[in-house]
Amino acid sequence: MRTDILIPQRMRNAQSVLSFETAHELGERLSTPLLVVSKSKLVETYCTMHEHLPGVELYYAAKANPNPYVLETLNELGCSVDVCSHGELLAAKGAGFSPSQMLHTHPCKTRQNLLDCYNEGVRWFVYDNESELDKIAGHTPDIKLLLRLATSGGSSLINLSAKFGADPSEVIEMLIAARERGLDVRGFSFHVGSQCVNPSDYRTVLHSIRKCWDEAAANGFLLEVLDIGGGFPAPYRDNEMIPLADYCDSVSVSLQDVFGDISVRFIAEPGRGMVAECMTLVTRVLGKSMRGGKRWYIIDDGLYGSFSGKVFDHVDYNVIADNPLGFPTYPCVLAGPTCDSSDVVAHDQWLPDLEIGDLLLVPTMGAYAGASACPFNGLPVAGSTMID
Ligand SMILES: *Cc1c(COP(=O)(O)O)cnc(C)c1O
């Protein structure tokens, strides 16, 4: 049976989690820009991952979106959390997660970050270089470690091995370096890269990780944890995605095929895949003009705000106008509210004629959007609320 090729019945598109009617109600009560979390969508996503990645413990990567509604909902569901800093730890703790259940995945931490998280009770950490081991041996020698390995190639939009991860050729050296310092390495972690559109990438990477695992075993290092990181993709403006269940099934089959013959505790750290689709932005038109024959709309959120993902996360968002009667649409420039002329959200967004005050909906805003927003120009970042 070919399990690496999927022929999906239906594809996933970027969908708003709320109607314009609800957006208008919320827009009356709360100010825009507003990020709206759908609890039911988040629950559905978590349950799909939980069910279709059997035997894999889910550690949500708080980096993608440390919003309290998101964290509280995931905590209620029994999800675990992956943090990279004391700030993320405090956000997760505030939402009910216990530090003793957290995994700290930053391979290159400041001493303060290490100590702050250790003092709160975190005991699982990640390393990918020898100097990190010196830090750990000097301050927190009783922690459990995962060795982060670099992966290569693949279909991911964002390479997360360009900066972190030991080369697979250095594995034994890195394990010996830890043992020489009396440190306890329990397994490997890796990240296939974020927005990994092809689940068969995991299979390729898992094969190379299995070689490292066996090499470690042959050298007397008995490992127990394999952390497969994140990478689960979301649909944006111009891309459809295979259904999440099918995607997870493919990863799960690869795990069984490559590691099924030995006893391993599997962990995944989904960020984007868990939260991108549960959040929709409600933004408002605050200005309009005609320039060089083209319609320009200025809206109340932009590249410095929730659309920061266009800069840092390399994605384009789908912007939806309320147009039930199907009025003609035109290619428009959609620009953010700051005085920076590069603050343009889209140069070619097809929209009907809009008036000042009209609302627009922007789906798939749950990951790496609000999380990297800043209040440049004295303009506050979007607020948030939860529905359902
Ligand atoms: C960013 C990150 C994640 C989450 O990645 P996604 O692609 O959003 O799922 C998981 N683990 C680590 C170590 C990360 O840096």
The ligand as an SDF file (V2000), in Angstrom:
LIG
                    3D

 15 15  0  0  0  0  0  0  0  0999 V2000
    8.0950   27.2140   16.0490 C   0  0  0  0  0  0  0  0  0  0  0  0
    8.3160   25.8940   16.6550 C   0  0  0  0  0  0  0  0  0  0  0  0
    7.2860   24.9390   16.7030 C   0  0  0  0  0  0  0  0  0  0  0  0
    5.9440   25.1340   16.0520 C   0  0  0  0  0  0  0  0  0  0  0  0
    6.0740   25.0260   14.6890 O   0  0  0  0  0  0  0  0  0  0  0  0
    4.8150   25.0690   13.6990 P   0  0  0  0  0  0  0  0  0  0  0  0
    5.4180   24.9600   12.3610 O   0  0  0  0  0  0  0  0  0  0  0  0
    4.1030   26.3420   13.9460 O   0  0  0  0  0  0  0  0  0  0  0  0
    3.9470   23.9010   14.0370 O   0  0  0  0  0  0  0  0  0  0  0  0
    7.5290   23.7410   17.3500 C   0  0  0  0  0  0  0  0  0  0  0  0
    8.7250   23.4990   17.9230 N   0  0  0  0  0  0  0  0  0  0  0  0
    9.7380   24.3900   17.9140 C   0  0  0  0  0  0  0  0  0  0  0  0
   11.0080   24.0500   18.5750 C   0  0  0  0  0  0  0  0  0  0  0  0
    9.5650   25.6140   17.2730 C   0  0  0  0  0  0  0  0  0  0  0  0
   10.5860   26.4850   17.2360 O   0  0  0  0  0  0  0  0  0  0  0  0
  1  2  1  0
  2  3  1  0
  2 14  2  0
  3  4  1  0
  3 10  2  0
  4  5  1  0
  5  6  1  0
  6  7  2  0
  6  8  1  0
  6  9  1  0
 10 11  1  0
 11 12  2  0
 12 13  1  0
 12 14  1  0
 14 15  1  0
M  END
$$$$
